[in-house]
Amino acid sequence: MKKRILGKDLEVSAVGLGCMGMSHAYGPAADKKEMTELLAQAVEMGYTFFDTAEVYGTPENPHDNEELLGTALRPYRDQIVLASKCGIRFDETSSAVNKPLIPDGRPETIKKSAEGSLKRLNTDHLDLYYIHRIDKNVPIEETAGAMKELIEAGKITHWGISEADEDTLRRACKVCPVTAVQNRYSMMYRDYEALFPVLEELQIGFVAFSPLANGFLSAKYNKDSKFAEGTDYRSVMPQFSPEAIDKNQEMLRYLEEIADKKDATPAQISLAWMLAKKPWIVPIPGTRKYGRLLENAQASEVELTDQEVRELDKMLDTVPMSEVFGGSRVEEKK
Ligand SMILES: NC(=O)c1ccc[n+]([C@@H]2O[C@H](COP(=O)([O-])OP(=O)(O)OC[C@H]3O[C@@H](n4cnc5c(N)ncnc54)[C@H](OP(=O)(O)O)[C@@H]3O)[C@@H](O)[C@H]2O)c1
């Protein structure tokens, strides 16, 4: 697979693999043996960028995903870039499917979390370590200071911020240069395009999470699609409601038409569209399936011209579009 550079020097595959859904938010955790095989196949296909977090798990096994990657990717550790995240926990008192997040960006929390992640991921360093959400109660300078100390200690080599805004980035970079933001970005959620000039100026990469709008942009889901209640966030995501499926038909038809023209699939067009926007954007779609893993990897071969990207943007600006999931609520610290 083609490669891209995040920040000044972090080389990753043009499409990374978001591993969250193997353990969290997409129904009960997947079979460990199958996912171990899938992760090995991902390395074979050329994926070198793997995304996890300390909170990707289940109530029974809260760190399921890091443990899975720690075992499955151990044989390939030297060939890959491992990214994890710290600084949130779920509000377990909530009965919501997607439980609210409680941020904690205190230096002592970050350092403790890093030790746990290193252990579970079977490694002596993380290549990219994000603060998962900004904690409004802790000045970002303190969080950045902790990341700087982790870099100096050799425990991480790069750091990033998930759901970052301009002001936080500018302040954080003064303490310790930020390599990447990891924000939501897809054809259905384009708010962070406004951040592109800032990222360009500060030389920060953009890792796009939920780049397929949680799978919706693949055009493979319809009113008969069933999602496990209680464990699959898609059961409460607005884009998967019957009304939204109707409302989005014109957009999906358009995507299918372009896909046909380019000998690609709607999911590949969705990824190729953001790859064409900036050379420092790296989508990290998630999947539990071999065929989709391959399909998403091959999106890096689909070239869209500037004109095609402009036409797609114009279509997205004007076509009827439903609401899309915007993330779980972030609570004040308890
Ligand atoms: N920083 C954050 O706060 C944050 C938040 C959310 C996610 N993330 C990261 O971003 C990664 C990706 O986000 P995401 O998983 O929420 O959303 P996504 O990548 O937009 O969508 C994943 C869903 O799409 C399906 N899918 C994937 N490729 C497909 C294809 N080619 N055709 C049809 N369906 C396809 C998958 O189903 P199957 O498994 O059935 O293929 C899965 O249900 C996560 O794994 C995680 O690492 C980060």
The ligand as a Gaussian input file, in Angstrom:
#p B3LYP/6-31G(d) Opt

LIG

0 1
 N      -10.946000       8.985000      18.355000
 C      -12.195000       8.643000      18.540000
 O      -12.883000       9.196000      19.386000
 C      -12.765000       7.564000      17.673000
 C      -14.162000       7.375000      17.599000
 C      -14.655000       6.376000      16.757000
 C      -13.782000       5.594000      16.029000
 N      -12.426000       5.788000      16.142000
 C      -11.466000       4.973000      15.386000
 O      -11.829000       4.994000      14.000000
 C      -11.982000       3.663000      13.526000
 C      -13.025000       3.612000      12.423000
 O      -14.242000       4.184000      12.848000
 P      -15.600000       3.359000      12.930000
 O      -15.316000       1.903000      13.011000
 O      -16.408000       3.996000      13.993000
 O      -16.347000       3.740000      11.580000
 P      -16.131000       3.375000      10.023000
 O      -14.761000       2.928000       9.786000
 O      -16.681000       4.533000       9.305000
 O      -17.162000       2.186000       9.835000
 C      -16.975000       0.908000      10.365000
 C      -18.174000       0.066000       9.978000
 O      -18.263000      -0.002000       8.566000
 C      -18.304000      -1.336000       8.114000
 N      -17.422000      -1.372000       6.935000
 C      -16.099000      -1.127000       6.879000
 N      -15.629000      -1.216000       5.639000
 C      -16.705000      -1.513000       4.865000
 C      -16.872000      -1.727000       3.474000
 N      -15.854000      -1.660000       2.636000
 N      -18.124000      -2.024000       3.028000
 C      -19.173000      -2.110000       3.876000
 N      -19.068000      -1.911000       5.201000
 C      -17.843000      -1.609000       5.690000
 C      -17.813000      -2.182000       9.248000
 O      -18.555000      -3.375000       9.307000
 P      -17.876000      -4.841000       9.252000
 O      -17.012000      -4.957000      10.472000
 O      -19.067000      -5.717000       9.282000
 O      -17.124000      -4.860000       7.973000
 C      -18.127000      -1.354000      10.488000
 O      -19.401000      -1.669000      10.956000
 C      -12.314000       2.861000      14.771000
 O      -12.017000       1.506000      14.604000
 C      -11.454000       3.514000      15.820000
 O      -10.147000       2.984000      15.765000
 C      -11.933000       6.759000      16.939000

